[in-house]
């Protein structure tokens, strides 16, 4: 059972007791990510995430590294578009040590000057590595295209010229402004009880004044549709990303939408995989997936295609989508999609860490607990009519954002429309 407590200081605490596993997963999630940045500070959340492991009031960077290994090497963090999360996994007998170091990193990072410029260089190397990785770089270009002039389109790591302008003072002030209890969600799943977690947290957060939990909302972006082409002759193939307008993560039809995606291109038995890879052999990689945000979302069809097969590939995608919309899905397809989606959800949530992340997402986005049985019921009650209606509304070939990146002739495709 998921339990929730909000301390007077605004810290939200979530926990789920799972005594069958002699371990726990623990995290602090910041209600802020790259989506809250400006052109002048794009990349600051990601840099701060790096710096918080370089020392705190109680631990220097070597001690943090040693304790991380002592805990199993599972002390880590990530920055996303909408949240930043620090987490660890360990056996239950290490709870006090794990909670102590994670909380000190969150509240008392010191940003040592001698480490700051080293970490700037590390981030710059990460940006260059991303640019040298075709699929990663392709998606960064695509998001900048479809979310033009909106922070949702900014690269999470920032841009090289902007990161070089960051100072230690600027980063530390941003950290102190953001990392306060009202902006944080503390979550745990495993062999620990809620009372102990709350008691431990009260001891660390007792010095903060009373506040309500911070709001979690963003400025909704407008999507920009059209075709963009970026040539890179050194690549042997072309990375093709096709984006349709999706739905927010809070949408009541979220799991129906996931079923539609299963049928379209998510699995091996999906329409796109069977037609484009298995039947026509136009691409080795082809699949569709959903990208959810608080107030919007995308349905993306992604493939890697040889230059001489691009026309055939795009025509096949168009034909398969039109066929789906015209003739609809079969009961057998929907039944198969339901089985696959339910299995994926249940199996994915078997681990403490996955269930912890799931609980955080439900609290931040839905502001309530979404039980597994409720999800399964939503999936089971979905009808063929529901899926066909979604296909008609959302797979609109007149509103498509597409990027072709790699071995491709710009003049041939830059005005392409479906």
C-alpha positions, 0 to 999 in steps of 0.5 A: 500500500502506498502511503503519503505524508507532507511535512510542514516544510512542504516535503512530500514523502511517499513510501510503499512497504514490500517486505518480501524483498530485503532491499529498498529504492530511495529517491529525491525528485525535483519538480523541475527540469530543462523545461523550466530553463531559458536560452541563457541558462539551458543546461543548468539543471544537468550541470548541477546534477553533476556537481552535487556528487562532487562534495557535500558538508559531510562527504567529499567526492571520494567519500561519496564514491566509496559509499556509492560502491559500498551501497552496491554502486547504485547511487545515481541521478538523471535530468529530464525535461520535467524533473530531476531525480537522485536515487539509490538502491541498496539492501535494507541494512544500509538504509541509514547510510543510504538515506544520510548520504542522499539527503546530504547531497540534496541539501548540502552540496558544496560545489567545490571550485576546483571541481567546477571547471573539471565538470564543465569540461565533462559536460562539454565532452558529453555534449560532443559525444551526443552530437557524435551519436546519430540517433541521440543527435537526431532526436535533439534536432527533432525536438528543437524543430517541433517545439521551436522556441520553447524550453521543451525543445531545448537539449537537456545537457545544454549547448556548448557555447552556453555551458561555457558561460556558466560560473560556479556562483551562478550554478550554486545560486540556482541550486540553492533556489531550487533544492528546497523541501517544497520542491522535492518529493522523497520516495521509497519502496522496499523493506522499510516502513513509512513511519521510519522514513518520515521520522528520519526525514523530520530530523533532516528537514526540521530547520526549514520554515513551513511551506506548501508543496510547490506547483508543478506546471509548465507553459504549454508549447505550440507544435510546429509541423513540417519537414526538416532535413539535415545532411551528414554525408559521413553517415551511411544511412538516414535517421527518419523521425515522424511525429504526430500530436499525442496526448498528455500523461494525465489524459484519461485515454492514456492506456487506450492510446498505448494500445493503439501504439502497440498495434501501430508499431510498438512490438514485433507483431505490429503493423509497421514492423511486419510490413516494413521490416518483415515483408518489404525489408525496407529497414532493420530498425522501425518502431513507434513509441509515445512521449508523454509530458504533463500537458502534451505528448507525441506519437513518434515513428522512428526508423533508420533507412538507406538513402535509396529506400527513403521514398519506399519507406515513407510511402509504406508508412503512409499506406499502412496508416491509411489502411489502419484508418480505413479498415480499422483493427481486428479483435485479434490484434487488440487482444494481442496488444492487450496481453503484451501491454499488461505483461509489460506493465506488470513485469516492469513494476516488479523491481523496487526502483521501477515501482518507486519511479512509478509512484513518483510519477503518479503523485506529480502528474496525476496527484493521486495513486493509480492502482495496477488493477485500475490500469488493467481494467482500463486496458481490458475495457478498451474496444475495437471502436475505441482504437479506431476512433483514436486512429482517426483523430490522432494519426493525421497525415496533414499534421506531421513533423518529420526529420530526415538526418544523415545520408539524404539530399536536402533539396529532394525532401525539404518540402515533402508532405504526406 
